[in-house]
């Protein structure tokens, strides 16, 4: 069995962590450099404040005491929307980026390492099954994992509670020249409960839950309170013949070992597994952790 802790840092031309420190990060998305808050960058910056100001095309500033909401200060010539690409197999994924009031830009670049795993698993399953593998992507946001699965030939169900980001994901799919994605705007937990009752199965399940969230009808999601039921439902939805699962956790204080223990209790015994931290290293060799993951395959 392939198992064990694995630090995972993807490499791609349209993204770079330039510098980090003093609870901020300076990143390059395509041709533009952005300055954003980063609670895990507890060390000092390597570049000076003057250099950060000179380099940043856009800088996010919090409003009051709110840790997430704020606004952007833009240099002249900085656009509010642009595109970046990622080469995956013989496909090129295209992502539209935009400056939101929650400091996000519509893409989590560290997830590219999971996209590689998803692409390889779907490719292998398609050959084994002789059909398009069925993949469920929950809390799917703007669709990076959905695009990776679709690029490998999967029949993807993409579930997110925010209609605007589902529309954003559809745009990314169309710009990438892909199809085969079913779009569902719904609370993820409500959706999987119903799928279990219907007796539906999937060959691959991807989970990317936030610490807190709201469904379209006000449903409340709290990771520590709801993740157990969510994993239980997902374990029932995984095809008994085998497949794969991916779990991401972003909440500070949650470890890769915790993710593994939660999955192993409810899912079948894995035939192979990987777990660890997703990270990027800046130009000055400071490695910034950006979440933990657990990935497993099931069956022979």
Buried (B, 14 or more C-beta within 10 A) or exposed (E): EEEEEBEBBBEBEBBBBBBBBBEBBBBBBBEBBBBBBBEBBEEEBBBEEEBBEEBBBBBBEEEEEEEEEBEBBBBEEBEEEBEBBBEBBEBEBBBBBBBBEEBBBBBBBBBBBBBBBBBBBBBBBBEBBEEBBBBBBBBBBBBBBBBBBBBBBBBBBBBBBBEEBBEBBBBBBEBBEBEBBEBBBBBBBBBBBEBBEEEBBBBBBBBBBBBEBEBEEEBEBEBEEBBEEBBBBBBBBBBEEBBBBBBBBBBEEBEBEBBBEBBBEBBBEBBEBBBBBBBBEBEBEBBBBBBBBBBBBBBE
